[in-house]
Amino acid sequence: MLYCLVDGHARTSTELAVVGEVSPSTASVHLARLKAEHLVKVLAQGKHRYYSLGSADVAAALEALNVVAGRPRDHFVPNTPSRLRLARTCYDHMAGTVAVLLHDRFRALEWLSAEPADGLEYDVTKKGVRAFDALGVDLAAARALRRRFAFPCLDWSERRPHLGGALGAALLHIVLKRKWVVQDLDSRALSVTPAGRRELRARFGVEA
């Protein structure tokens, strides 16, 4: 189960039970022990609980053991429909592959704080204030709302974070307003327009 999590994707206890070829109850016992030993951490989101490695040190130790054992590890392959996997709404913010890539790019560009405070919330750096303002995002209005400002929201299909909170909602509003994406009438899917592909590539180096 630990080796399965080295790829950086979070998984449910049910999925890890399948990986470990044990019953769900047995997997739960193992995961409780692994959590107690700080080898895994758990994120509760809605009715689901997602497990991931406890830290980069755990991953490094497993990678080192993997080299000694000479055992290849499988890659995570989502089974989400492709229309939803590329881009979709997650409540009032954007999710899917494009949203995860944008989240990673915001971190790389140092628009967001290096680590969310207590693992729960991001802040925007001085560089990020200028950049989001240039995009047309009203940070003051987003901060004034009675809700979390910005946090890493674990993506359903990618099992890596996209940007959630008031800032994520404001960003979705901007990309819809600029018609970088358009929303399907009968689903949560978002279609990236040709103009959106050009802008995402030029501004962020993100291929959609």
MONOR-V422871 format. One record per helix or strand of 2 or more residues. SS is the DSSP state (A for helix, B for strand). FROM is the first residue (numbers start at 1). TO is the last residue. If there is no record, write none. Layout:
SS	FROM	TO
SS	FROM	TO
This chain:
A	2	5
B	11	12
A	13	20
A	24	36
B	40	45
B	48	53
A	56	69
A	82	86
B	88	90
B	93	95
A	97	108
A	126	135
A	139	144
B	151	154
B	161	164
A	165	177
B	181	183
B	189	192
A	194	204
